[in-house]
Amino acid sequence: MVSIRRLALEEAHITGGFWSRKIETVAREMLPHQWLALNDEVPGAEPSHAVENFRIAAGEAGGEFKGNIFQDSDVAKWIEAASYSLSHHPDPALEARVDEVVRLIAKAQRPDGYVNTYFIVARPDKRWADLAWGHELYCAGHLFEAAVAHNAATGKTTLLDVARRYADCIDGVFGPGGGKIRGVCGHPEIELALFRLFAATGEERYRNLAIFFLEERGRDAASFDGKEPLGFHIPATKAFGRDYFLNHERVREQADATGHSVRAVYLYAAMADEYAATGDEDLLRALRLIWESLVSRRMYVTGGIGSQAQGERFTSDYDLPPDTAYTETCAAIGLAFWAARMTGIEGDSSYADVFERVVYNGALSGVSLDGTRYFYVNPLEVTPSVIACRQDHEHVQGQRVKWNACACCPPNIARLVASMASYIYGSSGDELWVHHYAESESDTLVSGIRLRVSQRTGYPWSGSIALFVDPDRELGLTLKLRIPGWCRSFACSINGSKVEAADISRGYISIRRTWMPGDMVELELEMPVLMLRADPRISELAGKLAIQRGPLVYCVESLDNGVGLQRFVLDLEAPAEASFDPKLMGGCVRILAPGWREDDWPETGEGFPPYAARKRGLKRVGIVAVPYHLWGNRAPGGEMRVWLGSGG
């Protein structure tokens, strides 16, 4: 086990560039907008009632619980995102809002430590009666994660004390003996949250409880069979079988990515946490098998996962239709969490490659540039006229919305973006790992010596990276720099001298030397425009191409190319041009790819319209492509497509 420690937000900061703008948008726009939405103050948005539920549970308001049974988790994720934001952007007004909702949560907490507004307000007699669908432990997990983040960012302990009391309550109810409940939550989340709570508090009971929940899963595979949710009906279809809950097998026996996609990746992240805590090789074997299943056969080119709307789930190998892709934003975020953990325990760049693909494409597509509109699903092909008519496209959104009735995704994307600095660097003994490239700086201790590393780069638009290594005094250190899987060639130099025959292992350059204050490493990653083919076993994509440059997948929109995007064919023999446009959607690289557009058919002719034995008429054109995560920001409601025909 490699055991690479991620540098915390106290040790790493975004200082400029791409991610700085995103984090500023979280602080300026997303968090205030989400606070209004959680308080039902956004005109035209789906009502939330989430904060009001806490007011009712705290005895400060009257009325009934409203919203989804898991509505508490939206508030918890917002607190977590706000806490990360406060680490970057001190904001007294935001901190006061956080303090107020923390006060409500603390007041709503029952004497025995229990906190859940649905079961406090609506069904006090049904505590722990609906483990399949009730989301009690799921909501608890998000509360624990929020508490850890809030304590780390502010030093305040109120929410952490609430979390500890609630964790103690749960520990008294669940376990292997003594009259306790032997069961698991239908939606994994508490497991990884308990590992975080253990790391923050040092209380071993929380780690042991996390391991209990993981080891208990699948012990009674039939435990959720036929269970009807409280208050609503779920159809008895194969979409909601045992694997939907990830309770179909013991965790060490699982080998395929299956079930509800968000549940799945949250569980896999927790399994990685257990491996990191125990070194159990059977767990690692299972994690590797599941990873291979997901990444090689059940993941979209954007890093999106979960192809089917019913059950929000994985289906079978290579079933990855672009137009009906569900690919929930939360699923992409959960995959990023898992990929980061696998990077830490394996030290292999293939995991960081997936993190990068997911974050720059399948996750960021879930929020508008201004931070106030959101996608729940992230399809790879949109035709508005089809969405309007076909029942199997009912879940596909042609434009982002102000809020969702099920609003798990907006605060989730906020907490990911606000915490991005913590994913860039890692440390292991006398090694400093640079997993990702962004304008940033880190400040940590290596072998007892203070080490500062900073990056200057235009990434992801440019592959030029300058790293400034600045220890307090000379330091023997191995600097490990990831070479992304999309990069075909690179050059590296130290203080202007080229590094010859760099040692590359598992996708990282290892540079071992005695570093002096002021040393500079320059890394130049070749960033060509790539034309990606899909595995022909993906039936809808046979013979088609997708455009990628650096970590970014591109798409075409009707705004740039006209309607009828299915008519465009890419020319593989002619080079595509990439150019940075500072005025395009805040500044991005646009690609002009040579190709053809199939001509309209004549009104009359031989054959039986719309079918005929006739030659294909092609007109030479330049095809304009923009980053997929930015689609729908200029003229919502148009056509969009990632995969195009191939002319070579």
N, C-alpha and C positions, 0 to 999 in steps of 0.2 A: 504494500500500500504506500502510495507516494505521500499523501496527506499534505496538500498545499492549502495553507490558510488564506482565505480571502481577506484582504485588507478592509477594515471597517471604514465607515464614513468619517470617523474621526481621523483616519490615516490617509484618506484619498479624497481628492476633490476634482471636479470638472472646472476648468479655468477659462474655457472659450470654445468657439467653433460649434459644430453640429449639435452636440449634446447640451452645451450651455444654453442654446436657444430653446431647446425642448424643455429643459429644467426650468428656465425662466417662464415658459408658457404654463407649466404646472403651477408655479407660484402665483403668477399674475392672473391667469384665466381659469385654469382647470379647477383648482381647489375652491375659489370663490363661487364659480358656477355650480360645482357639485354640492357645495354647502347650501346654496339656494334650492337646488333640486331635492336634496334630502329633507328640506323644510317646505317643499311644495310651493316654492316661490318663483318658478320659471314658467312664464306664460306659454301655454301650448304644449308643455312637456307632460309625460306620463306622471301621475302622482306617485310619491314615494311613501310618505307618512313615517319614514324610518326614525327620524328624531322625535316626532310626536309620540311614537310608540314608547320611547324611553321616558318621555314626560309623563305619560299615563302610568307606566310601570313604577315610576318614582313617586306617584301620588300628587304630581303637580298639575295634572290636567285630567279631565274626564273624557269619556268616550270609549270606543272599541278599537282593538287592534286592527290595523289595515295593512295590506300588502302581502307579499309572499312570506311563507313560514320562516324563511331564512333572511328576512329583511335586516336583522341586526348586523349581519356581516358587512353590509354596505357601509354602515357607520364605522365599523372597526377598520375596514380597509382605508376609508377616508382619513381616519386618525393616523394610521400608519403612514400613508402618503404625506400627510401634513407634517408629521414628525420628521420624515426625511427631508422635506422641503425646508423646515426650520433649521436643519443642520447647515444648509447652503445659504438660505435667505432669512435671517432673523426678521420676524414680522410680528410686532406686538398685537395687532388686530387678529391675525390668524391664531396666535398662541392663546389669545383670550377666548376665541371660539372653541379651540380644542379643550381648554380648561373647563369651559361651560359644559360641553358634552361629556367630558370625563366626570364632572360633578354629578350629572344626571345618571350616568351608569353606576357610579358608586352608591348613589341614593336608591337606585332601583334594585341593587343587590340584596338578596334575601339573607336573613340571619345565618343560614347554613352555608352561605357563599354562592348560591345558585344565581345565575344571571341569564335570562332569556325572556324577552318581552312577550313573545307569542305564548309561551307556557305560563308566564306570570299573569298576563292579562286575560287571555282567551281560554286556555285549557290548563288551569292549575292542577287539575286532577290527573293529567296525562303525562307528567314528567317521565321521561325515559320509556314511554309506552310505544313509541314509533321510531325505533332506531333506523329502520329502512329509509323513511322519508322525512323524519322530523327535523333533521339538520341541527339538533341540539349540540352535538359534539363538534360539528363543522363550525357553527357560530362561535363556540367556545375557542376553537383553534384560532380563528381570525382575531378574536379579542386578545388572546395571548400574544399573537404576533404584534398587534398594535401596542400592547403594553410594553413589550421589549423595546420596540422602536421609540416609543415616547420617552421611556426612561433614559435610553442612550442619547437621545437628542436634547432633552431638557434637564435631565438629572432629577426630575420629579418622580415621586414614588406612588402617587395615589392610584394610578391605573395599574401599575405593577402589583400593588397590594391587592387590588380587586382580582387580578388574574391569579395570584397565588392562592387567595382564599377559594376561588372557583376551582382551581386545579386540585386543591386539597379536598374539596367537596366531591369532585369526580373520582379522585383516588379512593375516597371512602365508599363509593358506589360500585365501581368497576374493578374487577380483578379476578384472580384464579380461585379464590376460596373465601371462606368465612362468610358465606351467605351473600357474596357480592354478585353482580350481574356479569356473566361471561358473554359479552357481545361487543359488536363493533358498530361504527357509524356507517350508514349507507353511502355517505360522501366523505371519503378520506380528506383530512386536513389537520385534525387535532394531532395526528402523529408527528408531523414535521414541526408543528407549533410547540409541542411539548419538548422536543429536542432544543428548540430555540430558548424556551423558558428555562430549561436545565442549564444551558450555556450562560444565560444571564444571571442565574441565581446560585448555581452550584448545588441545587437540591436534587439529589440522585433519584428521589421518588418520581420525579417528573420524567426523567429518562427511562426509568423502569416501566412507568405506565405507558410511555410511547412504545416501548418494545412489546409490552403485553398486547396492546391493540394490534400491532403488526403481526405478532405470532398467533393471535386469536383468529385473524382474518382467514376465512376458508375452512376453519376447523369444523363448523357446522354449515356446509354449503347451502343447505335448504332453509336456513333460518329466516330468510326474507321471502320465501316462496308464498305467493298469494296474499302478501301484505298490502292492504289498501291504505293510501295516505289519509291522514286526518283532513277532512274538509274538501277533498276533490278526488276525482276518479282517474286512474291510469288504465288504459286499455291493455288487455292481456295479449300482447304480441311478443314476438321473439326479440324485439328491440329492447325489452325490459326484462331479459332473462337474468340468470344468476351473475353472468359476467358483467352486466350493466353496473352492478354495485362493486365489482372486483372482489366478490366474495365466493367465486366459483371454485377457487383452488387456494391452497396455502401459498404464501408469497414465494417460497423457494421452488414451488412447482410450476409457477407461471413462466411462460416462454414467449408469448405473443402479446403485443399491444392490443388490448381489447376493451370492450365496454364503453361507458360514458367517458369521453376523452379527457375532461377536466378531472374527474375522479381518478382516472388512471394515472395521469402525470403527477398529481399530488401524492398519490400512493408511492409511485416510483421514486419521487424525491425523498420521501420518508424512508424508503428502503435503503437509499444511498446514505441517509443519515445514520441508519442503524449499522450499516456496514462500516462507516467511518468510526462509529463508537465501539464496535465489537471485532472488526476484522474477520467476520464470518465469510469464508470463501464461497459457501453455497449461495449466499445472498448475492455476491458479486457475479457468480456464474449466471444466476437468474437475471440480474440487471443487464448483463451483456447480451443475453439472448433477447430480452424484451427490446433493448435499444436497437439491435439489428433488425428486429421485426418492424419497429416503428420507422426508423430512418430509411431503411432500404426498400420497404414495401408499402408503407402506410402513411407517408408524409408527402405533402405537396411541395412543389419547388419553392414556394414562399415560406416554408416552415410551418404552414397551417396543418392542423390535424383534426380528425373527426369529420368524415365525409358525409355522413347521413344525418338529416334533420331529425327524424324520429329517433329519440333516445340520445341525440347529440353525441353520436358515437362513432367508433371505428366499425368497419364492416369486414371485408376480406382483403387479401393481398391484391394490390394494384387496382383496387376499386377507388379511383380518384377522379371522378368527373369534375370538370372545371366549373360548369354552370350551376350545378346544384350543390357545390361544396358548402358545407356548413362552417367548418373551420372557425369555431368560436374564438373570439379574442382571448378569453380567459384560458382556453386550451393552449394557445400559443405561449401565453405568459407562463403557464405551468410547465410547459416543455422547456422554456428558458431556465426556470428554477432548477429543474432536474439536470439539464445540460451543465449548468454551473457546478452543481454538486459532483457530477461525474468527472468534470475537468479537474476538480480538486482531489479526487481519489485515484484517478488514473494518470494524470499528467500527460494526456494525449490531446493533440490539437483538434482531432476530429470532433470532440465534444464541444470545444469552443467554437468550431466552425458552425455547428448547428445552432448554438446560442446566438451567434452573429446573424445567421440566416433568419432565424425566428424574429429577433428583435428588430432588425432593419426592414423587415418585410411583413410577416404575418401578424406581428403585434402592433407596430406603429400605424399600420393601415386602419386600426380600430379607432383612431381619433383624428379629427380635423386639424388643420394647421393652426387654427385659432384656439383649439382646445375646448370647444364648447359643443361639439357634435360627435356622435359615436356610431360605429358599426358594432353590432353584436356578432354578425356573421361576416365572413370575408371571402366572397366568391372570387374566382379567377376569370370569370366571364359574365358580363351583364348585358342583356338586351332588354330594354324597358318594355317593349311590346310583349315579350314572352313572359316577363315577370307579372305583367298585368293580367294575363290570361290563364297561365298554367298552375294547377293546384300544387304540383311538385316543386314550384318555385315560390310558394307563398312565404317562405322564410327568408328569401333573398331580398335584401334592401338595396334599392338603386341609388340611395343617398343616405348620408349619415343623419341621425336624428338627435334631438336635444337630450333625450333620456329614454331609457327603456323601463317598462313595467318590471322586468327582471333586470336590475341594474348592477349585476355583479361586475361587468366589464369596465365601466368608466373609472371607478376608484382603483381597480386592479391595474389598469394601464398607468394611472397616476403614480401608484406606489412603485411600479417597475422603473419608470422613467426617472423619478426622483431619487432612486437608489442606484442609478447606473454606475456611479463612481466606484461602488463597492465591488463591481465585477471586473474591473480593469486589471488590477494587480493582485499577485499572490506571493506568499513567502513560504519557504521550506528550508529550515536550517540556514545555511549560508547561500541560498539561492533566492533570487528575486525573479518572479515570473511576470511577464507582460503578456496577458492573454488577449487584450484588445487595444486598439489604437484610437486615441481621442486626445484633444487638448486637455491636459490634466496634470496633476502632480500628486506624488505620494510622499509621506513622511513617516518612517518607521525605524525600528531598531533591528539591525542585523549583526549578529555576533557581538552585541553590546554597543555597537557604534551606530550613531544616528545617520540614516541614509535618506537623502531626498532624491527623487527621480521625477523629472518633468518631461512632458511631451509637447512638441509643437508640430502640428500637422493639419492638413486640410481634409483628412479622412472623414467620411468615406468617398469624397469626390476625388481625392488625390491619394496616391500611394506613397507619397514622400513623408517620412517621419523622422524627426530629430529628437533624440532622447538625451537629456542632460543628466549625468550621474554625478551626484554631489555629496559624497560622504563627509563627515566632520574631519576625518583624517583617512590616511590610506587604508583600504579595506580589501581583503581577499574575498571575492564574491563571484558567483556564477550568475550572469545575467542571461535569462532564457526568454527569447523573443519568438512569438508564434509566426509561422509562415502560413497564411491562410490557404486552404485547399484550392481556392480558385486561382491562386497566383502561380503562374508558369515559370517565372524567373525573378530573381531579386539580386540586389547588390547591397553590401554592408561595409561600412568603414568606421574606424575609431580615430577621432581627432584628425580626420583627413586621410588616414592610411587605410587602404582597402584590406578587408578581412578575407584572406585566402582560405579556401577549403574549409569553410565554416562547418563545425560539427552539428549535424542535424539529427535529432532523435525524436521520434513520435511527433514530428511536425514543429519542433522548436529548435531554433539556433541556440547553442550553448556557448557563451563567451566567458571563459574563466580567465581572470587576470586580477592583478592588484589595481584597484581603481583609485584614482586621485581626485580631489575636489576639482570640479570644472571639466571633467571628461565628457566628451560628446560622441554619441553613436548616431550615425545616419543610416537609415534603412530605406531602400527604394524598392517598393513592390510594384512589379509590372501590373498594370491594370487595363488589359485589353477588353474590347467588347467580345463577349462569348455568345455563341449560338448553341443553346443546350437542346439536346434531343431527349425525349422521354423514352423510358423503357417501353418497347412495343407491346408488352403485356398490359399496359394501361390503354385500354381499347379506344377511348375517346381521343387520345393524344398521338396515336400512331401516325408517323410521318410529319409531325408538327415540331415547331421550334419555339423556344422562349429565349428572350434576350437578357443577359446578365452582364453587369460591369462592376468589378469589385464585389462587395457584399450585397449589392442591390439588384433585385429582379425588376425588370421593366415591363410596362404594359403600354398598349395603344388605346387612345380615346377618340371617340368620334369628333370631339371638339377640334382636334388637330388634323384628322385624316378623313372626316366625313363618315356618314353612316354606312353600314354594311361592312363591318370590320372583318367578317368571315371571308371576304373576297381577297384579302391581302396575302401575298406570298413573298417570303423573304428570299433574297438572293445570297446564297452562301459563297459565291465566287468573288463578290465585290466587297471591299472593306466598308464597315460602318464608321460613321464619324461621331465622336463624342465631344461635346462642348459645354462649358459651364456658362449658364445664363444667370447673372446675379439678380435679374428682375423676375425670373420665373419661380413662382411659389416660394418666395423667400430666398431663392438662390439654390440651384441644383444643376446637375449635369443632364442635358437632353441628348438623346441619340437620334441621329438621322441614318436610317438603315435603307440601303438600296433594295428594291424589289419590284413587284408588279401588283396591279389591281385588275381583277377579272372584269371584263366588260359586261355591261348589261346585255341581256338577251333581246333580240328584236321582238316586236309585238307579235309577229306572225312568223311561221316557218315550218320546216318539216318536223315530224315527230308528234308527240302528244304532250303539249306544254303541261307542267313545267319540266318535262323530260324530252331529250332529243339526242340523236346521234350527230353531234356537231363538234367542230374543233373549238378548243378553248381559246378565247380571245383575251390577251393580256396587254395591259398598258403599263409602260415603265413609269414608276413613281418613286419618290422618297418617302419612307414610312417613319413618322415621328413617334418616338417612344419616350415616356417619362417614368420616373420611379414608381413602382406599384404602390408603395405606401402613400403616395401623394394623390392618387387618382380621386376624382370626384370633388376636388377642392376648388376648381375654377368654375365649372358649369355643371352642378349636380343634375343627375337625371339622364345623362347621356350613355352611350354604349362604351364598354370597356372590355378588353381582351388581353390575356397574357400569352396564350399560345396561338401561333400563326402558321399558315402553310409553309412548306419548304420547297424552294425551287432548285435545290442542289443536293 
